[in-house]
Amino acid sequence: MQRIDASIGVVIATRNATDQRGAAGVDDLNALQAELRAALLGWAPGDDDDPLLAAGGQLVGFFDGFVWWQEEFVTAYHIRQL
């Protein structure tokens, strides 16, 4: 049996048309981050897999009222030789 460490990135994109500089979109982004974390933290993709853990995040970009953020998670799973 071999343990495989895996990283998963989820990109969140939001737009707040009332603010072209993106500052208002940050409030929307924070709400989406909270929903994503509530859904994925502690969830295990399979019965023998480790639950997902938060591993950070980073700004992907912003332009014309859009904000893109990548939330990062890690997990591990095992493969067995057949």
N, C-alpha and C positions, 0 to 999 in steps of 0.2 A: 504494500500500500504506500502511496506517495501523497504528501500534502502539497496542494497547489494554493499559493496566495494569489488572490485576484483583486484588482482595483476596478471600480465601476464609477464612471462619471455620468452625471445627469445634468444637462444644460437646461436652465430655466430662462425663458425669454418673456419679457413683459414690456408693455408700452403704456405710457400715460400721456395722452395727446394734449393735456393741459399744460405740459411742461416740456419744451423741446430740449432742455439741457439735461433731462434725466433725473433730476433730484426727486420729483414726485414719484417717479417709477421705483425708486429705492424703497419707499414704503410698501408698494405693491410687491416688490421682490421679497422683502422681509416676511410678508404674509405667506407667499408661495414657498419660501424656504421652510417655514414652520410646518406647513402642510406636508411637504415632501419628507422632512425629517420624521414627522409623526407616522407617516406611512411606511418608511423604510428602516428606521433604526430598530434593531432587534429582530427584524424579519430575516428568516433563513430561506434561501432559494430552494433548498432540498432538505430532506430529513437528516442527512448526514453532514450538511454544510454548517459552517459557523454563521452566527447571526451577523448582519451588516453592522459595521461601526462607522462613525463619522471620521473622515480623514482630512477634512479641511475643505477649502473652496477657493475659487479665484474668479476675478472679473475677466470675462471673455472680451467684452467691449460694450460701448454705448454709442448711439448715434441717432439723431433725429427723434428723440423721445423713447427709443428702445434701449433696454438694458438686458445684457446677456450675462449670466452667471453660471459657472460650473460648480456643482456641489459634488464632492468626492466621498466615496465609501470604500471600505475594504471588507473582504470576507476570505474564507478559505474553504476548500473542499478537498476531498480525497478521491484519488483514482485507484482502482484495484486492477491488478493484472489478471486477465482471464485465463 
